[in-house]
């Protein structure tokens, strides 16, 4: 893991350091959102809300009324789930953009206050019980708000951070996270939680150990890790006997069919690439971050917020794995592409 950290640091210095920025010193200079795109955003959000009753069991306000056991989503419900997930980001972005235009026309602090209240209300709507979805939405909004309002955000940052902690605690209760206790020692328990969620040494060691026990082709396994979480492609290849690296990893831990932990990124890449994995995955992650970071400066505010979410997810991927990032990336990119295509179609129809 020491070599891994060194390669990550060198990859950052070579590929990303010059593209990194201080949100208080560099202005994003967002592009203007065209009326046609605004209309498409509104239509997409309305359609998502109208379809939301089909996945109502997966939607709560601050976790109130959350079902203890949720049914698995069908393909249609999965698409609706991601539509609503994207709509949440669109709604936050549109809210920030609308009141910032008002603020520029007449710099009144109430516009910032209203923005903060609405952003918190929208973020209070939990879609599923994935903690990172809440973290990404609030973090992306925070980055944009701090870039736009600078020092005026100082007090509000504490308020939003407190809200984030409360949200994470509520979701953790809903997921029964604290019911998992491998030991009664509080310090050891905290260490165990950090080990699980931040790719600790023990989990990484176990993930590297999988190659000894695996009975299926490691290259096919890695390919399956890429395709299975990819929205759309996962419907084309659904083998009954092939296991993902995460499933193999959980078999190594629990020696049964329980799947409750994700394989660390290093272990996932080690399966097909072995020692080369230490060099391949840091370079790949830095290139992905670099690409989407450049796009943040070349888009409207709402698009940029979603691009920041992708950048943040790529950063977190170092502590998670590639499959989770691909699931997030594919769902957002495919739906965003659909919005762009619909906008272009709308413009063509209106010009006739």
Secondary structure, DSSP 8 states (H G I E B T S, - for coil): -HHHHHHHHHHIIIIIGGG---TTTS----B---HHHHHHHHHHHHHHHHHGGGGGGGEEETTBT--SS-----HHHHHHHHHHHHHHHHHHHHHHHHHHHHHHHS--HHHHHHHHHHHHHHHTEEESS-HHHHHHHHHHHHHHHHHHHGGGGHHHHHHHHHHHHHHHHHHHHHTTGGG--S-S-HHHHHHHHHHHHTT-HHHHHHHHTHHHH--S-HHHHHHHHHHHTSTTGGGT---SS---HHHHHHHHHHSSS---S---HHHHHHHHHGGGHHHHHHHHHHHHHHHHHHHHTTSBHHHHHHHHHHHHHHHHHTTS-HHHHHHHHHHHHHHHHHHHHHHHHHHHHHH-
